[in-house]
């Protein structure tokens, strides 16, 4: 049985260090990417307070097979948008740019896709394998400016760990 619970007195850097250790313990040696994403979504939910959505969008072929887009993967939270084009919204911007998107106010983000009207801030980190985006880790919060540099760095480290496990 796993019982991963962070110490609530830890600063954000330490929380992310513990999150990374738990993620490593859960995914090491497990070849099923979907199972690994599901467990990581649950860990994110447990470790990071003040979230209303935590999970993954996977890179997949478009319905017509003419390109790639993001398709909903394992997550914790309210039902979400299923398909997001590269370049659209915060997730699509992260996928297209292959760069972390740290958004203090999603309503000020051009082209923001409102899957959940309660979301006020968002952190999206691309997961890269051999330079290509294979997924994004998406965190939403109902609080403005919920995410900071420590969160971005911590989730970037998590994305690097997961690059060959999902």
Secondary structure, DSSP 8 states (H G I E B T S, - for coil): -------TTS-HHHHHHHHHHHHHHHHTT---HHHHHHHHHHHHHHHSSS-SEEEEEEEEE-TTSSSEEEEEEEEEES---SEEETTSHHHHHHHHHTS-EEES-GGGSTT---SSTT--EEEEEEEEETTEEEEEEEEEESSTT---HHHHHHHHHHHHHHTTT-
